């Protein structure tokens, strides 16, 4: 019965997603201080839910986009300066993520919330995980994925694809699961404290270390290749300094934008995708 209720909640949430837009800014750093400029609305003011950006290893941007009343996966090509839908199915797909070591992407599939992957030029998904209700995910290696799993509490789990087994690493977590650049570690948000804590975790050992307090009221962040965290709070982007803490970068009201949520930084660190409230 609990799973049925969760699926109903997931379906309701999919139908009630807020209007959001995905903007990409140029990202530059001078003496450790970040600046953003030249905003481009890659979702092109598409009506509905445009969200969950994730850069590909090649530097293009995947994101979830509303199409004909449902959510599909789109790709913005920076050379073409245009978006195209990678799939066109009757199902809703969310949270597109490049698969570790493959020319494929994984995503959350419809109200069942399976984890699936789409291979290039294939219309049907390959089901990876169908025994858990998955909200978000992040690849640790070709066989290991960290999951945000729905349940009585939101749990962080390590899933072994070969063995089809999972291990609970923590609970009461946030939705933001990320690889930490140039380290064999991943980050996630713990909601056991106020303010929330940003933790690192070693996916092999499960060892957790607190990195910093999150900004109040925020749970989405991104890492630059220089291992600097960027986080939004309201309309303001911040960067984290190990000595000074969170420092403002810019108020996006200067560009007529507001309501920052999810973020993503390109592999080269020269662009940042920012999800803002729609209009």
Secondary structure, 3 states (H helix, E strand, C coil): CHHHHHHHHHHHHHHCCCCEEEEEEEEEEECCEEEEEEEEECCCCCCCEEEEEEECCCCCEEEEEEECCEEEEEEEECCCCEEEECCCCCCCEEEEEECCCCCEEEEEECCCCEEEEEECCCCCCEEEECCCCEEEEEEEECCEEEEEECCCCCEEEEEECCCCEEEEEEECECCCCEECCCCCCEEEEECCCCCCEEEEECCCCCCEEEEEECCCCCCCEEECCCCCEEEEECCEEEEEECCCEEEEEEEHHHHCCCCCCCEEECCCCCEEEEEEECC
